[in-house]
Amino acid sequence: MKHIDDSFLNYACDILGETDTGLSGAKIVEYCNSYAITFNRVIPYAIYPNKAPNKRTSLRDNLRVFSDVEQYRIIKELCELPKFADNAKVADLKIKLYTRYGNLATEKITETELVQKTKHWLSDYPMALKQYESALAKYEGGIFKRNTLDDLRLAFELLVKGLLGNNKSLENQIDGICGILDKAGTSVELKNMVPKIIDYYTKFQNSHVKHNDAVNSNEIEYVIELTSVIMKFLIKANGGQN
């Protein structure tokens, strides 16, 4: 497991504890105390004011008592505070954190049975698999929310192009998809349901992704799972992976 080195801790603390735009000394102690209780740690600076030479140092020294996995979570969650919503340096810090230490993230969606099986089903469609994995990586890093959904749509679209052997957009593949379902002997009810799901899926993407960066975070995991289920169903209906 990769170790978060002191140079990165210093870098993170310089940004999160920046004099004018960073957390106050009191807030740093408040957040660190909360994590100390959560992870059962004893931090050197648990009160404010304290004897630390500055607030960045107090944050760094407090972070050092936590494990790498805990440090990853703390830095990530501090970056996600509403205070930093429009802070470009903090946004860049979060990207660097995931890029370098994403392996430390816990509760990964990639470890779920559904996603593991979907990756297996997509193994015969490498271009779709590549975009699917890209979407998962961005989701787990908590970055590029709009791009996560863009990549999911592209993965779905590339899969359907591969299944049907054409280059049409997803919106124009309904007839071909119905053809796959017909050949598989799909029930009338389910055959009628799938095109409607795809129709709503593309409308959602067009309304909330293509033209709007404000993606609802609570919906992303659902869209990942929905995309996975539909792709699995179509591959199996087409006689693919079991």
N, C-alpha and C positions, 0 to 999 in steps of 0.2 A: 504494500500500500504506500502510495507516494506521500512524502513528508512535506508539510507546509513549512518552508524555511524562514529564518528570521528576516531575510531581505524582503520577502513578500509580506510578512506580518508588519514590518516597518512601513512599507508602502501603503498597506491597507489602513493602518492606524493614522498615518499622515493625512489621508483623505477623509476618513470617517471622523477624525478629531481636528480637522482643519479649523483654524482660528475663527474665521468669519462664517463659514458655511457648514461646518461640521457640528457634531453633537457637543453639548455643553459638558463640563466636567461632572456636574450633578447627574446628568442623564447617562453618562458613561457608567458611573457607579451604579445607578439604578438598574440599567440593563445587565451589567455584569453580575450584580447580586442575584437577579432573577435567574440567570443561567447557572450561577453557582449552586443555587438551590435545586434547579432541575437536574443537574449532573452530579450533585453531591461533591462539590469542589470547595476549597478554601482559597479565596483570592487575596492578594496582598493589599489591595486598595478597596475596602468594603464600605468606607465612609467618605463623606465629602463635607468640607474640604479635607485634604490629606497632604502628605509630605512628598507626593510625586512632583518632580520638577515641572511637569506640564501634563495636560490631559491626554495627549497622545501617548506619553510614556505610561500613564496609568492604564490606558486601554491595552497597550502592548503587553505590559507585565501581567495584567489580569488574564489576557488571552493565553499566555504561555502555560498556565496551569491546566488548561483543557487539552484533551486529546486532539489529534488531527481531524477526526470526523466531527468532533464537537466544535472545533475552530471553524471548520468549513460551514457548518450550520449557522453559527453565530454571525460570522462575517456576511453570509448570504442574507440572513434575516435583517441585519442592520442595514444592509444596502436597500432592502425592500421597504424601509420605513417611509411613511408618507412625506416626511421632511425632505427626503432625497428624490422625490418623484421627478423633478426637473433638473437634477444635478448630473451633468454630462460626465464628470469625473467619476462619480459613484457608479453610473451605468457602465462605464468602461472598466472599473474595478470588478464589477460583477461578471462581466464577460471574461476578463482575465482569470478570475477565480475559477469559473467553470472550465475554461479552456485548459488550464494547467492542473486543476485538482478535482475535476468532475467525478473522478473515480471514488471520491470520498462521500459523494451524495448518498443518502439512505432513502429507503422507500421508493426505489426506482420502479417506474411503470414497466420498464423493459424486463423486469424479473417476474411479471405476472404470467400466468399460464396462457392467457389469451394472446398476449403480444409475442411470446415465444413461439406459439403455434403459428401465428400469422407470419412471422419471419420465415418459418419453415415452409409454409404454403407459398410464399413469394420467392422461394429460392430459384424457381424456373423463370422468374421475371426480374432479372437483376437491376434493370433501370428503375422499376417500381420499388424494389427493395431498398435501393440506395436512397430514394426520397423518403421512404417510410422511416428508415433509420435516422435520417437527417432530422425529420420532424420530432422523433423521440428524443434525440440528443438536445434539441433546442428546448423542448418541454421540460426535460429533467434539469436543465441548467437554469430554468426560469427566465430565459431571455428570448428575444425575438418572437413574442407571442403570435403576432400576425404571420410571421414566416413559418411558424409551426403548422398553422392551418393551411397556409399556401402549399407547403411541402406535402401535407396529407392529401390535399385535393390532387396534386400532381401525381402522387403515388397511385391513387385510385384511378386517375385518368390514364396513366401509362399502363396499368394492369389491364384495363378494359381494352385499350388499343392492342395490347398483346394478345388478349383472348380473341378479339374479333379480326385482327390482322388489318387494321386500317389506321388512319391518322386523324379521326374526327375528335372534336371536343366532347367532353363528358355529356353535355346537354343534348348532343345529337346522336347518342349511342343507345337510346331507349329501345328502338326497334331491334337492334342487335342483341341487347341484353335479354329482351323478351324471347328472342330466338333461342338463346342458350337455355333459358328456363323451360321453353317448350320441349326442346330435345331431351331435357333431363326429366320430363314428366312431372314438373312442378305443379302443385295444386293451383286451381284457378285463383283462390283467395291470396295465396302467397305471390303468385305471378302478378296479380294486380297491386299488391302491396309494395313490392320492390321498386317499380318505376316511380311510385309516389314518394318513397323515401329518398330516392336519388334526386327527384325534382326539388323536394324541400332542401335537400343537402346542397344542391347547387345554388338555390336561392339564398340560403344562409351564407354561403361563401361570398356570393356577389354582394349581398347587402352589408355584411358585417366584417368582411375581410378585405376584399378588393378595394373598397372605397372608405374604409374606416379603420384607423389604427387602434381604436379603443375596444379591444377584444375583451369579452367577459371571461376572466380567468376560470370561473366556476364551470364554464361550458367546455373548456378545452379537453379535459380528460374524457368527458362524455363523447365528444366528437372523435377522439382517438379510438375509443372502444367501438363506437358505431361504425367507423370506417373499417376497423379490423374485422368486425363481424360480417359486414357486407362483402368485403374482399374474400374472406374465407368461403362464404356461401357461393359466390360466383365461381371461384376456382374449383370447388368441389362439384358444382353443378356442371361445369365444363369437363369433368372427368379428371381433374388434377389431383394434387396431393391429398392423402388421407390423414 
